[in-house]
Amino acid sequence: VPNMQDNLEAVIQVMQFIYDNIMYAELNTKSDYCQVCGYDGEIQIVTDEDGKLVWECPQCKNRDQAKMNVARRTCGYIGTQFWNQGRTQEIKDRVMHL
């Protein structure tokens, strides 16, 4: 789900639609945090100069995983550990449906 913290009316509408029309659905928000600059939003996945996927703060460009908190739903669970290149690619390729 995109960041909807300033649009709670839309969140309620989505939840009402799910309740009325769908037997099962999940809302997953991204609650990442950069400990270097205090950025609170979505930490991006970018390709580094060696072609490797890395996590990068869009605000300060921090790439030190020890200085960022990232949470993503993987395999049905919300994980906070960093993932291998295959799983990171899958996360990067996800399509937002809202």
Backbone as JSON Lines, residues from 0, in Angstrom:
{"i":0,"aa":"V","n":[0.85,-1.17,0.0],"ca":[0.0,0.0,0.0],"c":[0.9,1.23,0.0]}
{"i":1,"aa":"P","n":[0.56,2.24,-0.79],"ca":[1.34,3.47,-0.73],"c":[1.19,4.12,0.64]}
{"i":2,"aa":"N","n":[2.05,5.07,0.94],"ca":[1.96,5.77,2.22],"c":[0.65,6.55,2.27]}
{"i":3,"aa":"M","n":[-0.23,6.15,3.16],"ca":[-1.55,6.76,3.26],"c":[-1.78,7.37,4.64]}
{"i":4,"aa":"Q","n":[-0.71,7.69,5.36],"ca":[-0.87,8.19,6.72],"c":[-1.62,9.52,6.76]}
{"i":5,"aa":"D","n":[-1.61,10.26,5.66],"ca":[-2.33,11.54,5.63],"c":[-3.66,11.43,4.91]}
{"i":6,"aa":"N","n":[-4.09,10.2,4.6],"ca":[-5.35,10.0,3.9],"c":[-6.1,8.83,4.53]}
{"i":7,"aa":"L","n":[-6.44,8.98,5.79],"ca":[-7.11,7.9,6.52],"c":[-8.48,7.58,5.95]}
{"i":8,"aa":"E","n":[-9.14,8.56,5.35],"ca":[-10.44,8.3,4.73],"c":[-10.3,7.26,3.61]}
{"i":9,"aa":"A","n":[-9.24,7.35,2.83],"ca":[-8.99,6.38,1.76],"c":[-8.69,5.0,2.34]}
{"i":10,"aa":"V","n":[-7.95,4.94,3.44],"ca":[-7.67,3.66,4.09],"c":[-8.97,3.0,4.52]}
{"i":11,"aa":"I","n":[-9.85,3.76,5.11],"ca":[-11.14,3.23,5.56],"c":[-11.96,2.74,4.37]}
{"i":12,"aa":"Q","n":[-11.94,3.48,3.26],"ca":[-12.67,3.05,2.06],"c":[-12.12,1.74,1.52]}
{"i":13,"aa":"V","n":[-10.81,1.59,1.48],"ca":[-10.2,0.34,1.01],"c":[-10.59,-0.81,1.94]}
{"i":14,"aa":"M","n":[-10.52,-0.59,3.23],"ca":[-10.88,-1.63,4.18],"c":[-12.36,-2.0,4.06]}
{"i":15,"aa":"Q","n":[-13.22,-1.03,3.85],"ca":[-14.65,-1.3,3.68],"c":[-14.88,-2.11,2.41]}
{"i":16,"aa":"F","n":[-14.18,-1.77,1.33],"ca":[-14.31,-2.53,0.09],"c":[-13.87,-3.98,0.3]}
{"i":17,"aa":"I","n":[-12.75,-4.17,0.98],"ca":[-12.27,-5.52,1.27],"c":[-13.31,-6.28,2.08]}
{"i":18,"aa":"Y","n":[-13.85,-5.65,3.1],"ca":[-14.84,-6.28,3.97],"c":[-16.09,-6.69,3.17]}
{"i":19,"aa":"D","n":[-16.53,-5.81,2.27],"ca":[-17.76,-6.05,1.53],"c":[-17.6,-7.01,0.35]}
{"i":20,"aa":"N","n":[-16.4,-7.12,-0.22],"ca":[-16.25,-7.8,-1.51],"c":[-15.23,-8.93,-1.57]}
{"i":21,"aa":"I","n":[-14.34,-9.01,-0.64],"ca":[-13.24,-9.97,-0.76],"c":[-13.19,-10.83,0.49]}
{"i":22,"aa":"M","n":[-12.95,-12.12,0.29],"ca":[-12.92,-13.01,1.44],"c":[-11.62,-12.89,2.23]}
{"i":23,"aa":"Y","n":[-10.52,-12.5,1.54],"ca":[-9.25,-12.4,2.24],"c":[-8.38,-11.38,1.52]}
{"i":24,"aa":"A","n":[-7.76,-10.52,2.29],"ca":[-6.82,-9.54,1.72],"c":[-5.9,-9.07,2.83]}
{"i":25,"aa":"E","n":[-4.77,-8.53,2.41],"ca":[-3.81,-7.97,3.37],"c":[-3.41,-6.58,2.93]}
{"i":26,"aa":"L","n":[-3.21,-5.71,3.89],"ca":[-2.65,-4.39,3.63],"c":[-1.26,-4.38,4.24]}
{"i":27,"aa":"N","n":[-0.27,-4.21,3.42],"ca":[1.11,-4.16,3.91],"c":[1.67,-2.78,3.64]}
{"i":28,"aa":"T","n":[2.07,-2.11,4.68],"ca":[2.69,-0.8,4.51],"c":[4.18,-0.93,4.75]}
{"i":29,"aa":"K","n":[4.9,0.01,4.21],"ca":[6.36,0.01,4.39],"c":[6.7,0.99,5.49]}
{"i":30,"aa":"S","n":[7.36,0.5,6.5],"ca":[7.71,1.35,7.64],"c":[9.22,1.3,7.86]}
{"i":31,"aa":"D","n":[9.95,1.75,6.86],"ca":[11.4,1.72,6.93],"c":[11.92,2.97,7.63]}
{"i":32,"aa":"Y","n":[13.13,2.86,8.16],"ca":[13.73,3.98,8.88],"c":[15.23,4.0,8.67]}
{"i":33,"aa":"C","n":[15.77,5.15,8.33],"ca":[17.21,5.32,8.19],"c":[17.75,5.92,9.48]}
{"i":34,"aa":"Q","n":[18.67,5.21,10.12],"ca":[19.24,5.68,11.38],"c":[20.27,6.77,11.17]}
{"i":35,"aa":"V","n":[20.7,7.01,9.94],"ca":[21.68,8.05,9.66],"c":[21.02,9.42,9.59]}
{"i":36,"aa":"C","n":[19.94,9.54,8.82],"ca":[19.32,10.85,8.61],"c":[17.92,10.98,9.2]}
{"i":37,"aa":"G","n":[17.35,9.88,9.7],"ca":[16.02,9.93,10.28],"c":[14.9,9.79,9.27]}
{"i":38,"aa":"Y","n":[15.22,9.44,8.03],"ca":[14.19,9.26,7.0],"c":[13.22,8.17,7.43]}
{"i":39,"aa":"D","n":[11.93,8.45,7.29],"ca":[10.87,7.52,7.65],"c":[9.98,7.35,6.42]}
{"i":40,"aa":"G","n":[10.15,6.26,5.72],"ca":[9.42,6.03,4.47],"c":[9.88,4.72,3.88]}
{"i":41,"aa":"E","n":[9.98,4.66,2.56],"ca":[10.4,3.43,1.91],"c":[11.87,3.5,1.5]}
{"i":42,"aa":"I","n":[12.68,2.63,2.1],"ca":[14.07,2.48,1.68],"c":[14.05,1.79,0.32]}
{"i":43,"aa":"Q","n":[14.8,2.32,-0.62],"ca":[14.77,1.84,-2.0],"c":[15.77,0.71,-2.24]}
{"i":44,"aa":"I","n":[15.48,-0.12,-3.23],"ca":[16.43,-1.12,-3.71],"c":[17.03,-0.57,-5.0]}
{"i":45,"aa":"V","n":[18.34,-0.45,-5.02],"ca":[19.04,0.07,-6.2],"c":[20.15,-0.9,-6.6]}
{"i":46,"aa":"T","n":[20.65,-0.73,-7.79],"ca":[21.77,-1.54,-8.27],"c":[23.06,-0.76,-8.08]}
{"i":47,"aa":"D","n":[24.03,-1.38,-7.41],"ca":[25.3,-0.69,-7.18],"c":[26.21,-0.81,-8.41]}
{"i":48,"aa":"E","n":[27.4,-0.25,-8.3],"ca":[28.34,-0.23,-9.43],"c":[28.82,-1.62,-9.86]}
{"i":49,"aa":"D","n":[28.64,-2.62,-8.99],"ca":[29.02,-4.0,-9.32],"c":[27.84,-4.83,-9.83]}
{"i":50,"aa":"G","n":[26.68,-4.2,-9.99],"ca":[25.49,-4.9,-10.46],"c":[24.73,-5.62,-9.37]}
{"i":51,"aa":"K","n":[25.1,-5.41,-8.12],"ca":[24.45,-6.05,-6.98],"c":[23.31,-5.16,-6.48]}
{"i":52,"aa":"L","n":[22.21,-5.8,-6.07],"ca":[21.1,-5.05,-5.49],"c":[21.42,-4.69,-4.05]}
{"i":53,"aa":"V","n":[21.24,-3.42,-3.7],"ca":[21.5,-2.95,-2.35],"c":[20.34,-2.06,-1.91]}
{"i":54,"aa":"W","n":[20.17,-1.95,-0.61],"ca":[19.15,-1.08,-0.03],"c":[19.76,0.29,0.19]}
{"i":55,"aa":"E","n":[19.03,1.35,-0.2],"ca":[19.57,2.7,-0.13],"c":[18.51,3.69,0.34]}
{"i":56,"aa":"C","n":[18.88,4.52,1.3],"ca":[17.99,5.58,1.76],"c":[17.86,6.62,0.63]}
{"i":57,"aa":"P","n":[16.64,6.95,0.22],"ca":[16.48,7.93,-0.85],"c":[16.84,9.35,-0.44]}
{"i":58,"aa":"Q","n":[16.96,9.58,0.85],"ca":[17.26,10.94,1.33],"c":[18.76,11.19,1.46]}
{"i":59,"aa":"C","n":[19.48,10.31,2.16],"ca":[20.91,10.55,2.41],"c":[21.83,9.58,1.67]}
{"i":60,"aa":"K","n":[21.23,8.61,0.95],"ca":[21.98,7.61,0.17],"c":[22.73,6.6,1.04]}
{"i":61,"aa":"N","n":[22.39,6.5,2.33],"ca":[22.98,5.5,3.21],"c":[22.71,4.1,2.66]}
{"i":62,"aa":"R","n":[23.74,3.27,2.62],"ca":[23.6,1.88,2.19],"c":[24.03,0.89,3.27]}
{"i":63,"aa":"D","n":[24.34,1.38,4.44],"ca":[24.79,0.53,5.54],"c":[23.58,-0.12,6.19]}
{"i":64,"aa":"Q","n":[23.41,-1.42,5.95],"ca":[22.24,-2.13,6.48],"c":[22.2,-2.14,8.0]}
{"i":65,"aa":"A","n":[23.35,-1.97,8.64],"ca":[23.38,-1.92,10.1],"c":[22.8,-0.61,10.62]}
{"i":66,"aa":"K","n":[22.61,0.36,9.72],"ca":[22.1,1.67,10.13],"c":[20.77,1.98,9.45]}
{"i":67,"aa":"M","n":[19.97,0.94,9.19],"ca":[18.63,1.14,8.66],"c":[17.73,-0.01,9.12]}
{"i":68,"aa":"N","n":[16.46,0.28,9.22],"ca":[15.46,-0.72,9.57],"c":[14.53,-0.86,8.37]}
{"i":69,"aa":"V","n":[14.44,-2.08,7.85],"ca":[13.6,-2.36,6.7],"c":[12.72,-3.55,7.05]}
{"i":70,"aa":"A","n":[11.43,-3.45,6.75],"ca":[10.5,-4.55,6.99],"c":[9.71,-4.82,5.72]}
{"i":71,"aa":"R","n":[9.64,-6.08,5.31],"ca":[8.87,-6.49,4.14],"c":[8.2,-7.82,4.43]}
{"i":72,"aa":"R","n":[7.04,-8.02,3.81],"ca":[6.37,-9.31,3.92],"c":[7.02,-10.26,2.91]}
{"i":73,"aa":"T","n":[7.54,-11.36,3.43],"ca":[8.12,-12.4,2.58],"c":[7.64,-13.75,3.08]}
{"i":74,"aa":"C","n":[7.19,-14.57,2.17],"ca":[6.72,-15.93,2.5],"c":[5.64,-15.9,3.57]}
{"i":75,"aa":"G","n":[4.78,-14.89,3.53],"ca":[3.66,-14.82,4.45],"c":[3.95,-14.17,5.79]}
{"i":76,"aa":"Y","n":[5.19,-13.8,6.03],"ca":[5.57,-13.2,7.3],"c":[6.26,-11.86,7.07]}
{"i":77,"aa":"I","n":[6.14,-10.97,8.02],"ca":[6.87,-9.71,7.93],"c":[8.25,-9.93,8.51]}
{"i":78,"aa":"G","n":[9.24,-9.77,7.66],"ca":[10.62,-9.97,8.07],"c":[11.35,-8.65,8.19]}
{"i":79,"aa":"T","n":[12.33,-8.63,9.07],"ca":[13.13,-7.42,9.26],"c":[14.61,-7.69,9.04]}
{"i":80,"aa":"Q","n":[14.93,-8.88,8.6],"ca":[16.31,-9.2,8.26],"c":[16.49,-8.9,6.77]}
{"i":81,"aa":"F","n":[17.7,-8.68,6.35],"ca":[17.91,-8.44,4.93],"c":[17.93,-9.77,4.2]}
{"i":82,"aa":"W","n":[17.67,-9.73,2.9],"ca":[17.4,-10.92,2.12],"c":[18.5,-11.16,1.1]}
{"i":83,"aa":"N","n":[18.55,-12.39,0.58],"ca":[19.53,-12.7,-0.46],"c":[19.16,-11.97,-1.76]}
{"i":84,"aa":"Q","n":[20.04,-12.05,-2.75],"ca":[19.83,-11.3,-4.0],"c":[18.55,-11.72,-4.73]}
{"i":85,"aa":"G","n":[18.24,-13.02,-4.73],"ca":[17.03,-13.5,-5.4],"c":[15.77,-12.94,-4.77]}
{"i":86,"aa":"R","n":[15.69,-13.0,-3.45],"ca":[14.52,-12.48,-2.76],"c":[14.45,-10.96,-2.88]}
{"i":87,"aa":"T","n":[15.61,-10.3,-2.82],"ca":[15.64,-8.85,-2.97],"c":[15.13,-8.46,-4.36]}
{"i":88,"aa":"Q","n":[15.51,-9.21,-5.39],"ca":[15.01,-8.93,-6.75],"c":[13.5,-9.1,-6.8]}
{"i":89,"aa":"E","n":[12.99,-10.16,-6.16],"ca":[11.54,-10.38,-6.14],"c":[10.83,-9.23,-5.44]}
{"i":90,"aa":"I","n":[11.38,-8.75,-4.34],"ca":[10.79,-7.61,-3.63],"c":[10.81,-6.37,-4.52]}
{"i":91,"aa":"K","n":[11.91,-6.15,-5.21],"ca":[12.06,-4.98,-6.09],"c":[11.05,-5.02,-7.23]}
{"i":92,"aa":"D","n":[10.76,-6.22,-7.75],"ca":[9.87,-6.37,-8.91],"c":[8.39,-6.37,-8.55]}
{"i":93,"aa":"R","n":[8.05,-6.3,-7.29],"ca":[6.64,-6.32,-6.9],"c":[5.9,-5.13,-7.49]}
{"i":94,"aa":"V","n":[4.63,-5.38,-7.81],"ca":[3.78,-4.35,-8.39],"c":[2.77,-3.91,-7.35]}
{"i":95,"aa":"M","n":[2.62,-2.61,-7.17],"ca":[1.62,-2.08,-6.25],"c":[0.27,-2.05,-6.96]}
{"i":96,"aa":"H","n":[-0.74,-2.61,-6.33],"ca":[-2.05,-2.71,-6.96],"c":[-3.01,-1.61,-6.51]}
{"i":97,"aa":"L","n":[-2.54,-0.65,-5.77],"ca":[-3.38,0.49,-5.38],"c":[-2.76,1.75,-5.91]}
